[in-house]
Each structure stands twice: as C-alpha cells, then as structure tokens.
C-alpha cells in the first residue's frame, strides 16, 4: 500500500486521528447494544437492516479516501459496493430484501476489521506523504462527521428495536421536572446570518456555504419546544380528526397509515406512555414531543401559529440585539452538559426547562439540544452552492422539494455539529427522528 503521489507535503493534525478513533468507539458502542441474533432486523421499514450499517461506516471511509488520499488494494470490491449507500425512499416504496440476501455477520465484521486496519496504516504514514487533490483534513472531517451523524441516526433506529433485542447500559432516563414558563418571547426585526464563509477555517458540508444575511421582520417565538403535555391538548381536542388542520398530502398519509398520535407514544388504557430507548415510562409532560413535520404543522395551525422559517429560527437562536451573530445561543462558551442536552449526554429527552443557561439572546430556551426542530422551509441550496466533488450527492440529491430543514440538535448530536451553519433535513412524513418543534407568530405582544 502506498499514498497517492502529489506535490505538497501533508500536515494532518494528530488530533484528527484521535477524533476518528473516538467516533469509531461511539459507533461500535451502538452496535454492541444490539443482541447478536438481532443484527438482521429492520427496526424502521424505510431503512436498511442493521447489518448494513455495520459495514457501511467502513465502506464509506474506504470509498471516500481511496484514490483521493490513499492508494488501497481492493480485495473486496463487492462489499465496497454493497455497503456504499443508504436509502431514502421518497416515492414511498419500501425495501424488500431478506436477511438471507446479506453476508454472514462474521464476514461483515472481518471486512470492517480489514478496512479499518488498512486505513489506519495509511493514515499513520500521512505525515511523511504528499497531498492529493483534496486537503487531508477536509476528507477526514467528512469521514468523522459522517460517522457521528450515523451515531445519531442509528440511535433512533435502535430506539425502534424491541426491548428484548437490545442490551441496556447502566443508567435511566432523567425524570427531574423543572419549572416550565409557557409563553412566547419577542424577536425584533433584524438580520439572520446563515451559512459559512469559504474563506474561513471552519469545516462545513456543501449545503452550509455560502455565508449570507437575511432581513427578518419582528416575530414572536415559543420560549420552549412544544411539550408532551401541550401536544396532548391537541390530541384531546381531536386534532388528528380535524381535516382543516392538515394539507392534502399530510391527511392522506395520516389516514392511510392510521396515525393518531406520535410514534414515540403508546396508549395503555387511559394512560399514555413514552417509548424510551430502553424502557417505557409514564409520559413525561415537560419533555419535548417528537413528531413528523406533518404533525407539527397541524399542531401549529390548531394553535393559530406557524412553524418558523429557517431564517426566523436562526435569528431566534443565534441572533443578538446588537445585530451580531453568536456562535452558540448562549454566547461563545464551548458546549457543556449545563447548557443543553446534546453530545450523547442522554438516550432520551429531558425537561425543556432543564438548561436555562443555554438561553438565547432573545430568551428562547432549550433551542440547542434535546431534539431537532422542524422549520417551515424546504431544504434548498444557498446562493453559490457547489457540491463536494468527492461526494456530489450528499446535499444535491435532496434538493427535490420533498425535504424540510430541521435545525438545532438532539441528545445524540455530536458537539462538532452544534455550529450555527449546520443544516439537517428530512421528509415531512418521517416520524422516527428525534425532532420536535416550536411555533412562531407575527402577532407581537
């Protein structure tokens, strides 16, 4: 094995290899939760079986780095292709593969070990190598954040796995209620700053560029994410049966799938339960509700409000009265467990009022962590968008008018993705992601 021969010597920070190792430990620990006889399960009908993701993370790293940064042998091209890409069935079709269509688990794990060892050997020699067409640090950032994204998506996938098919680590959900002050906070008219500058040194995905500002009119936004108790009022008022609250597409989806409450809830007689990662518990009233974009939109109409646009959410979260933009809602202090429920702090949500220190300049609380937040905005490129030449479909494949921007973070979102420019997106009828919402109003108090 040898490194691709180029002209400029590489100066790869050693910290990046440490970050890659940490990200691997995080994803490995997730797979350890799954009982060995359950790795061929498909907890979410729209997604691959768990075994795919065991091979996918290494296949992605290998396909990303091979020929761009490293020159690797190719002993398993069939597995490189098999584990290359996930799925996003926009048309409503579901995968039909069977467990027997996948390689034996021992073969998959052997592939993972082989690829990881090969990559580690090549990366360890980069200090004495020369650079390829793309900066080594950029490619490593892509590999690290891709893995950390999957550490989150795998968590909500495993959330759907029956309890008897996974092993719970020590610990239990935090049930410490905090005083919730319902209501809205005022956000004055001003600028929202979105995106990253290409001239900066902060890593970002292709959809995060280019940095720009948008004038935003004054509005009011909920102090907290919508809670389970607030959403229960919507259910008790028969919001799921009120045709006027739902768009045609959302109503058809709801009716055809017989959806009448959030996917994370279960009714047991007269009691509502929260389906936690490792156990069911009585529904915590002060936790954020997790729902699809369709359900969030119906609630907002019922409340006489709307979901925020991406620009409104950005201004409420990161703006400040003086017109400047903050790096975090609370200021410049690095994230820690006192400021929000993020960076793999918990498996489940906590009270929306649990982290008052994370309040934004305009008074929005719990706005970073504890659950992503749906926006009204369809996922689309910023002006000047250029796809990563080595990963052209990462964003561009989803500029289809069928995905909505979500902002913020969940308890399972890595700290490096708490930057204000980070954008996430999902289809409006996808119920499984750790995503809630808060509403806005143009009626200022």
Secondary structure, DSSP 8 states (H G I E B T S, - for coil): -EE---SSB----HHHHHHHHHHHHHHHHHHHHB-GGGTT--SSTTS--HHHHHHHHHHHHHHHHBTTTEE---TTHHHHHHTS-----TTS------GGGS--HHHHHHHHHHHHHHHHHHHHTGGGSB--SS-HHHHHHHHHHHHHHHHHHHHHHHHTS-GGGB---S------------SEEEE-SEEEEESB-TTSS----GGGBS-EEEEE--EEEESS--BHHHHHHHHHTTGGG-GGGS-HHHHHHHHHTT--S-TTEEEETTEEEEE-SS-EEE--TTBB----HHHHHHHHHHTT-EE--HHHHHHHHHB-TTS-B-SBTTBSS---TTT-S-TT--SS--BTTS-GGG--TTS--S-SSSSEEEEEEE----TT----TTSTHHHHTT-SSSEEEEES--TTS-GGG-STT--EEEETT---SSEE--EEESS--
